[in-house]
Amino acid sequence: MSVTIYHNPRCTKSRQTLALLEKHGIQPKVIEYLVTPPTEVELKRLIKLLGMTPRELVRKKEEEFKKAKLDTTNVTDAEIIRAMVKYPRLMERPIVVTSNKAALGRPPENVLKIL
């Protein structure tokens, strides 16, 4: 099974999730999404696999949230997705993806459901 993790090595939950995968014998493809952000198409796919809305995936406490003017209620999903592509720090992490499933590693044990 192919497994990918959208990872931020500075994030505790992301490091814990990666360690959990490795503990279960899984060597995932690691994408440091701050270095290599997902495209708009990839992000839409992740959101669909997660079964979330863009607003649920965005980190509201980041400085870029206000900078991108996402702190209003009339912002569209498309605008939120474009902001996450432009400012990948806005994307909640970590995200673990298999061929047809995805899970947010908050808490890290969430990802075990898709393996």
N, C-alpha and C positions, 0 to 999 in steps of 0.2 A: 504494500500500500504506500502510495506517495503522500507525504505530509509536508506542508509548508507552514512556517510560522512567520507572521509579520511581527517583527521583534524590535524592541528598543533596549539595547544593553544597559541603559542607565535606569530602566524601570524595574523595580523589585518584582512586581507581578509577572513581568515578561521573563525575567531571569528564572523565577520559580517555575513558570510554565515550561520553559525550555528544559530545565533540569528534570521536571516530571516526565516529559516525553522521553528524554534520554534514559531515565530510570526504568521506563517501560520498554527499553530496547529500540526506541525509534530515533533515527538520526534524520531530523527534518531538514528540508531546504530552508535556510534562514535568509529572510529578506529584511534587512535593516531599512525599514520604510522611511526613515528620516533621510537616508542617503539615496535610496531608490524608491520614491513614492509610487503608489499605484496610479495608473492612468484612470481617467473618468470611467472607462469601460470596465476595468478591473474592479474599481471601487463599487460600481453598481452591482457587479456579480457578487462581491463579498457581502454587500448589504442584503441581497436577495437570499444568499446561502445562509446568512445569519438569521433571517426572518425578522429583521429589524427595520426601522425607518432610519433615514439619514440623521434625523434629529436625535434619535436614541444612540447613535454611534459617535456623535460629536462630543468632544470634551469642552464643556461650557466654562470651565474655570481658567482656560488658557487665555493669555493676552490676545492671541490672534482671533479669538471668538468675537471680541468687541471690535477689533481692527477690521474684521471682515463684515461687521455690522449684522451679525447673526443673532444679536440679542433682541430682536423684534419678533413679534408673532407672525408677521406677514411674509416671512422668508420662505421661499419655495424649496422643495427637496433638491431641485436642480442647482439652486444657488448654494445650498449647504454642501452638496457633492463637489461643486467647483471650488469652494473654499477649502475643503479637505485636500483636494488635489494640490492647490496652491500652497496651503499651510498644512503639511502632513501631521504636524504636531497635534492638530485638532482631532485626529482619528484615535478613538479608544483602542487600547492595546492590552495584551497581545491578541492577535487573531490567528487561530490555527485552522488550516483548510486541508481537507482531503479532496478526492476527485469530485464529490457531490455534496459535501457537508462542510459546515464551518461552525466554530464556536469561539466565543470570547473568553479568554482566560482570566476571568474575574468572577469567582476565584479560580485559580489554576486547575482545580479538579473538574471544572466544567468541560474541559477539552476531552476528558476520558470518555464522555458520552458519544463522541463521534468516531472513536477509534475502533 
